[in-house]
Amino acid sequence: MGCGNGKRLKELQTLGYEVSGIDPSKIAVEDALKKGVLARIGTADELPFIDNSFDILVFGFCLYLCDREDLFKIAAEANRVLKSPGNLFILDFYSKNEIANDYHDLDEIKSYKMDYRKLFDWHPNYSLVKQVVGSHHGFQSTDDKNEWISISVLRKF
């Protein structure tokens, strides 16, 4: 979700994977389509895909901008389209407790840091495979909590 201009999906595609992405930006989706990546305009709270259609689902730095009221629907939609067994990858800003910050690009928007794996690993069908927390700059270890991001890998059974 949040495929942007499709650059990362194109890299996966060149390795032989079948990929699809969504992004709320029409410009980003047009760029992805120019790269030959199947992309659609959309948001994670209403995924334009059929049930059980993905072996792997990736949230790449998009949940931090989602409305808090939509998180349950986003988790339900992800669960709907992810096959069982399947893998869920979440790469996003991290905090042990939710933190709201002003978004640097638009004053009227907040960005949020939290442990996004918690949207899924409470459920008995999901188990955490691995979570790594590090710095936003090169992913090295840091004690600066403002720099924390995480990669979480969950397995759906």
N, C-alpha and C positions, 0 to 999 in steps of 0.2 A: 504494500500500500504506500502511497506517496512516491510513485516511481520517478517523479521529476522528468527530466529530459530523456530518460531511458538508458543512460550510459551504463549503469551497473547491470541492467537487464540484458543489454546488448552483449556485455562481456559473458554473461551466463549462456546466452544464446549461441555464442561462438564456440562454447564448450559442448554444445549438443543438447542443451536443455530447452524444453518448450516453455516459454514465459508469457505472462500477461501482467499488465500493470494498470493502476488507476492513479489519477492525480486530479485535484480540483482545478488546476490551471490549464486552460485551453492551449496556451502557448507551449507549456511543457509537454502536453500530450501530442501536439503537432510535431514538436522536435523528436519525440520518441518514435512517432509514426514514420518520419523521414529516415530514421535509422533502421527501419524495418522491424520495430518492436510493436507487438499488438498492445495498444494502450487505449484507455477510455477515460473520458472525464467522469469523475465520481469521487465519492467520499467513503470512508470506512464504515460509516453507520448504515449505508445502503449499498452493499456490494452487488455489482451487476453481473453476478456469476451464478451458475446453477449449484445446487447442493452437492457436497462431496466432490468438488471438481479439482482440488489441489492437493498434491503430496506434500508440498512445502509452501508455507505462507510467511512472508517477511513484512514486518513493520519496520521501516527504516527512517528514523528521525521524523516521524509524523504525529505520533500520539501526543507529544508535548504541546501541540497547538490545538488539539481537539477540545471541544466543549466538555466540561466535566459531566454534564447531564447525559452525554452521548456514550460514555465509556461502557455501560452495560450493553447497550445496543451494538457497539463496535465489537465487544467480546462475543456476543451472541452471533453476529454476522460472521466473524472469523471462524467460530465453531461450526457454523452451518456449511461453509464452503471448504473447510479443511477435512480431508479424508481421515479415516481411522483405520490403521495407524497413519499418522502424519507428523510432520515437524513444524514447529512454530518458532521463528526467530524474531526477537525484538531487540532493536538497536535504538537507544534513545537516552535522553538525559536522565540522570539517576539521583535519587535522594531516598534515604530510609523513610522519611516522612514527606508528605506532599508539600511542595513549596511553589508559590505563585510569584512570577516576576513579570514586569512590564516587558513586552516583546520589543526588541530593539528596532524593528522595521516599521511597526505601526503602533501608535500610542493606545488605540482602543482595544488592542488584543493583549491577552495574557499568555505567557508560556508557563508550562508546569513541569516540575521535576518530581518524579516519584519512582517507585519500584514497579514498573508496568507488568512484570511477570505475575504480580498479585491479582491481575484481572483474570488469570487462568489457573494458577497452580493450587487454588483453593478447591477446585473441582476434582472429583475422584478420577475423571478420565484424563487428566493432565498430570504429568510429572516433570519436574525440573531436571534436565540432563546436566546443564552447566550454566553458571552465571559468572561473568568476569566484570569487575568494576575497575575502571581506570580513568585516565585523563582524556579530555576531549582533544588534546594536542599530542597525537602520536600514541595514545593509549598506554602510556607508561603509568606506573604507580604514582599516586599523588595523595597527599593529605589534605589538599585544598578541595573541600566539598563543593565549591562552586564550579569546579572543573570536571566533576564526575559524570561519566556516561557508563552505561552497561550494555553488554551483549548477553541476552538470555536465550537459551535454547530449551524448548519444552517439547515433550513427546505426547501426542494424543493417542490414547488407546481406546 
